[in-house]
Amino acid sequence: MAVKIRLARGGAKKKPFYQVVVADERFPRDGRFIEALGQYDPRQEESLLNFKEERALEWLNKGAQPTDTVRRLLRGAGTWAKFKVKATA
């Protein structure tokens, strides 16, 4: 079972709002997920990103693969650097 950290879309038409979730890659984008890690709202002036950093690090250490977009968000939040430091230590 391959586990991904990805975005699940919500909100109205042309007003997207996303949840950062951990899901099996075989599940639909907005379907079933294992755990919700936080929210991402790109429509605000400064994009809102709230997520559980310690849980995200746990999932990354267990082997969960982030999508490209989530990896970019994790880099912006500084979580990706923390993961890389732990991975090389």
C-alpha positions in Angstrom: 0.0 0.0 0.0 1.5 3.3 -1.1 0.6 6.2 1.1 0.6 9.8 -0.1 0.3 13.2 1.6 -1.8 15.2 -0.8 -4.5 17.8 -1.1 -8.3 17.0 -1.1 -10.4 19.8 -2.7 -13.4 21.3 -1.0 -15.3 24.6 -1.3 -17.6 25.9 -4.0 -17.1 26.2 -7.7 -14.1 28.6 -8.4 -13.6 29.0 -4.7 -11.2 26.2 -3.8 -10.3 25.2 -0.3 -8.0 22.2 0.4 -7.4 19.7 3.2 -3.9 18.3 3.6 -4.6 14.6 4.0 -2.8 11.2 4.2 -4.4 8.7 1.9 -3.8 5.5 0.0 -2.8 6.5 -3.6 -5.6 4.3 -4.9 -8.4 6.3 -3.3 -10.1 9.1 -5.2 -8.7 12.7 -4.7 -11.6 13.8 -2.6 -12.5 10.4 -1.3 -11.6 8.3 1.7 -8.4 9.3 3.6 -6.4 7.9 6.6 -5.8 11.2 8.5 -6.4 14.9 8.0 -3.3 16.9 8.7 -4.5 20.4 8.1 -5.9 23.0 5.7 -4.6 25.1 2.8 -6.5 28.1 1.4 -4.7 29.6 -1.7 -7.3 32.4 -2.1 -6.2 34.5 0.8 -3.6 37.3 0.2 -1.1 35.3 2.1 -2.0 31.7 1.5 -3.3 30.1 4.7 -1.5 26.9 5.6 -2.4 25.2 9.0 -1.3 21.7 9.6 0.0 19.3 12.3 3.8 19.5 11.7 4.7 16.7 14.1 2.1 14.3 12.5 3.4 15.2 9.0 6.9 14.4 10.1 5.8 11.1 11.5 4.1 10.1 8.3 7.1 11.2 6.2 9.4 9.1 8.5 7.0 6.1 7.9 7.5 6.4 4.2 4.5 8.5 3.0 5.3 10.4 -0.2 4.1 14.0 -0.6 2.8 15.2 -3.9 4.7 18.0 -5.6 2.3 20.6 -4.4 2.4 19.4 -0.8 6.2 19.2 -1.0 6.3 22.8 -2.1 4.1 23.8 0.9 6.2 21.8 3.3 9.3 23.5 2.0 7.7 26.9 2.6 6.7 26.0 6.1 10.2 24.6 6.9 9.0 21.1 7.6 10.7 19.6 4.7 14.1 20.8 5.9 13.4 19.3 9.4 12.5 16.0 7.7 15.7 16.0 5.6 17.9 16.7 8.7 16.3 13.8 10.6 16.6 11.5 7.5 20.4 12.1 7.2 21.1 11.9 10.9 
